[in-house]
């Protein structure tokens, strides 16, 4: 809930134009929809995990980052 409030504050006050969420939790769909309605672009980072179609649908950009590769750098 706290993240949702932060996203709402950032977008309502025009502090951020891009929101990057690292999640696979579909509970964030309302937050994503809100941010996009307020004009922010929403990037979803999946870290190699599958995500529900509803999350993909409400993201402007889907980034599939290989966390294992990053951790071994």
MDAnalysis code that builds the backbone (N, CA, C; Angstrom):
import MDAnalysis as mda
import numpy as np

u = mda.Universe.empty(219, n_residues=73, atom_resindex=np.repeat(np.arange(73), 3), trajectory=True)
u.add_TopologyAttr("name", ["N", "CA", "C"] * 73)
u.add_TopologyAttr("resid", np.arange(1, 74))
u.add_TopologyAttr("resname", ["UNK", "UNK", "UNK", "UNK", "UNK", "UNK", "UNK", "UNK", "UNK", "UNK", "UNK", "UNK", "UNK", "UNK", "UNK", "UNK", "UNK", "UNK", "UNK", "UNK", "UNK", "UNK", "UNK", "UNK", "UNK", "UNK", "UNK", "UNK", "UNK", "UNK", "UNK", "UNK", "UNK", "UNK", "UNK", "UNK", "UNK", "UNK", "UNK", "UNK", "UNK", "UNK", "UNK", "UNK", "UNK", "UNK", "UNK", "UNK", "UNK", "UNK", "UNK", "UNK", "UNK", "UNK", "UNK", "UNK", "UNK", "UNK", "UNK", "UNK", "UNK", "UNK", "UNK", "UNK", "UNK", "UNK", "UNK", "UNK", "UNK", "UNK", "UNK", "UNK", "UNK"])
u.atoms.positions = np.array([
    [0.825, -1.194, 0.000],
    [0.000, 0.000, 0.000],
    [0.870, 1.259, 0.000],
    [1.956, 1.191, 0.738],
    [2.840, 2.357, 0.821],
    [3.415, 2.703, -0.548],
    [3.797, 1.691, -1.319],
    [4.339, 1.931, -2.661],
    [3.275, 2.583, -3.536],
    [2.045, 2.124, -3.427],
    [0.951, 2.713, -4.195],
    [0.758, 4.175, -3.874],
    [0.840, 4.531, -2.603],
    [0.713, 5.936, -2.207],
    [1.875, 6.764, -2.738],
    [3.065, 6.200, -2.700],
    [4.236, 6.905, -3.246],
    [4.077, 7.153, -4.738],
    [3.630, 6.144, -5.477],
    [3.417, 6.297, -6.916],
    [2.356, 7.366, -7.176],
    [1.284, 7.347, -6.416],
    [0.223, 8.350, -6.579],
    [0.765, 9.750, -6.324],
    [1.526, 9.912, -5.272],
    [2.095, 11.218, -4.950],
    [3.054, 11.694, -6.032],
    [3.923, 10.809, -6.489],
    [4.899, 11.175, -7.526],
    [4.218, 11.591, -8.827],
    [3.160, 10.890, -9.187],
    [2.510, 11.199, -10.464],
    [1.566, 12.392, -10.352],
    [0.829, 12.490, -9.249],
    [-0.086, 13.628, -9.077],
    [0.667, 14.953, -9.003],
    [1.813, 14.934, -8.353],
    [2.611, 16.154, -8.198],
    [3.586, 16.368, -9.347],
    [3.484, 15.528, -10.374],
    [4.329, 15.633, -11.577],
    [5.817, 15.633, -11.228],
    [6.188, 14.827, -10.244],
    [7.582, 14.693, -9.835],
    [8.299, 13.673, -10.711],
    [7.572, 12.664, -11.159],
    [8.177, 11.612, -11.980],
    [7.376, 11.423, -13.262],
    [8.091, 11.264, -14.368],
    [7.470, 10.971, -15.659],
    [7.487, 9.479, -15.960],
    [8.408, 8.774, -15.290],
    [8.562, 7.334, -15.500],
    [8.569, 6.652, -14.138],
    [7.777, 5.603, -14.022],
    [7.747, 4.779, -12.816],
    [8.254, 3.393, -13.224],
    [9.203, 2.862, -12.464],
    [9.736, 1.528, -12.722],
    [9.330, 0.635, -11.559],
    [8.531, -0.373, -11.860],
    [8.108, -1.330, -10.843],
    [8.809, -2.654, -11.069],
    [9.369, -3.209, -10.010],
    [9.983, -4.525, -10.066],
    [9.065, -5.438, -9.268],
    [8.174, -6.116, -9.975],
    [7.181, -6.940, -9.292],
    [6.566, -7.958, -10.234],
    [5.951, -8.927, -9.659],
    [5.135, -9.882, -10.393],
    [3.763, -9.967, -9.747],
    [3.509, -9.073, -8.817],
    [2.294, -9.075, -8.012],
    [1.185, -8.289, -8.706],
    [0.118, -8.967, -9.052],
    [-0.985, -8.298, -9.766],
    [-1.760, -7.326, -8.892],
    [-1.463, -7.271, -7.594],
    [-2.083, -6.258, -6.733],
    [-1.661, -4.847, -7.144],
    [-0.619, -4.743, -7.941],
    [-0.147, -3.434, -8.386],
    [-0.884, -2.912, -9.623],
    [-1.778, -3.683, -10.194],
    [-2.496, -3.249, -11.395],
    [-3.217, -1.915, -11.181],
    [-3.972, -1.705, -10.094],
    [-4.619, -0.401, -9.911],
    [-3.623, 0.760, -9.832],
    [-2.480, 0.523, -9.221],
    [-1.435, 1.546, -9.136],
    [-0.899, 1.862, -10.522],
    [-0.684, 0.831, -11.307],
    [-0.182, 1.005, -12.659],
    [-1.175, 1.793, -13.507],
    [-2.437, 1.440, -13.406],
    [-3.470, 2.137, -14.173],
    [-3.541, 3.604, -13.768],
    [-3.449, 3.861, -12.471],
    [-3.499, 5.234, -11.972],
    [-2.338, 6.056, -12.522],
    [-1.132, 5.498, -12.420],
    [0.055, 6.217, -12.888],
    [-0.061, 6.556, -14.373],
    [-0.531, 5.618, -15.158],
    [-0.661, 5.860, -16.598],
    [-1.743, 6.897, -16.891],
    [-2.840, 6.856, -16.137],
    [-3.885, 7.878, -16.324],
    [-3.354, 9.277, -16.008],
    [-2.404, 9.348, -15.099],
    [-1.817, 10.642, -14.731],
    [-0.697, 11.060, -15.680],
    [-0.444, 10.255, -16.702],
    [0.506, 10.637, -17.736],
    [1.901, 10.073, -17.583],
    [2.139, 9.274, -16.568],
    [3.466, 8.683, -16.385],
    [3.600, 7.440, -17.259],
    [4.817, 7.171, -17.670],
    [5.104, 5.904, -18.340],
    [5.431, 4.891, -17.255],
    [4.992, 3.665, -17.461],
    [5.211, 2.650, -16.451],
    [6.019, 1.498, -17.038],
    [7.183, 1.261, -16.454],
    [8.060, 0.177, -16.880],
    [7.961, -0.929, -15.842],
    [7.781, -2.150, -16.301],
    [7.662, -3.305, -15.420],
    [8.881, -4.197, -15.608],
    [9.607, -4.449, -14.519],
    [10.778, -5.320, -14.534],
    [10.377, -6.646, -13.897],
    [10.589, -7.749, -14.622],
    [10.097, -9.045, -14.150],
    [11.165, -9.930, -13.523],
    [12.442, -9.626, -13.697],
    [13.542, -10.420, -13.147],
    [13.464, -11.890, -13.551],
    [13.001, -12.120, -14.760],
    [12.979, -13.471, -15.297],
    [11.804, -14.322, -14.848],
    [10.906, -13.759, -14.082],
    [9.737, -14.506, -13.622],
    [8.550, -14.223, -14.531],
    [7.676, -15.181, -14.655],
    [6.448, -14.959, -15.405],
    [5.533, -14.009, -14.640],
    [4.812, -13.201, -15.354],
    [3.861, -12.286, -14.715],
    [2.495, -12.457, -15.366],
    [1.488, -12.097, -14.641],
    [0.128, -12.185, -15.167],
    [-0.052, -11.227, -16.338],
    [-0.937, -11.628, -17.229],
    [-1.215, -10.814, -18.417],
    [-1.692, -9.417, -18.036],
    [-2.432, -9.304, -16.930],
    [-2.941, -7.999, -16.511],
    [-1.810, -7.031, -16.191],
    [-0.701, -7.534, -15.639],
    [0.445, -6.668, -15.375],
    [1.073, -6.208, -16.685],
    [1.274, -7.140, -17.597],
    [1.861, -6.786, -18.891],
    [1.000, -5.776, -19.628],
    [-0.296, -5.958, -19.548],
    [-1.254, -5.109, -20.257],
    [-1.165, -3.649, -19.818],
    [-0.856, -3.423, -18.559],
    [-0.852, -2.063, -18.032],
    [0.539, -1.456, -17.941],
    [1.532, -2.107, -18.528],
    [2.893, -1.574, -18.566],
    [3.171, -0.993, -19.949],
    [3.893, 0.108, -19.976],
    [4.319, 0.676, -21.255],
    [5.519, -0.074, -21.812],
    [6.323, -0.625, -20.918],
    [7.520, -1.352, -21.328],
    [7.741, -2.496, -20.354],
    [7.997, -3.659, -20.882],
    [8.275, -4.845, -20.074],
    [9.757, -5.168, -20.196],
    [10.462, -5.174, -19.068],
    [11.895, -5.453, -19.051],
    [12.129, -6.763, -18.332],
    [12.670, -7.736, -19.035],
    [12.969, -9.031, -18.442],
    [14.459, -9.068, -18.149],
    [14.827, -8.739, -16.930],
    [16.225, -8.656, -16.520],
    [16.646, -9.992, -15.917],
    [17.791, -10.496, -16.337],
    [18.327, -11.747, -15.815],
    [19.096, -11.456, -14.532],
    [18.446, -11.625, -13.399],
    [19.045, -11.290, -12.111],
    [20.259, -12.156, -11.803],
    [20.245, -13.405, -12.220],
    [21.389, -14.284, -11.974],
    [22.647, -13.758, -12.653],
    [22.488, -13.258, -13.851],
    [23.635, -12.712, -14.590],
    [24.170, -11.466, -13.903],
    [23.277, -10.640, -13.408],
    [23.709, -9.407, -12.723],
    [24.449, -9.741, -11.432],
    [23.958, -10.726, -10.701],
    [24.570, -11.080, -9.416],
    [25.941, -11.697, -9.570],
    [26.241, -12.263, -10.737],
    [27.554, -12.878, -10.949],
    [28.554, -11.933, -11.594],
    [28.192, -10.707, -11.815],
    [29.109, -9.732, -12.426],
    [30.156, -9.294, -11.430],
])
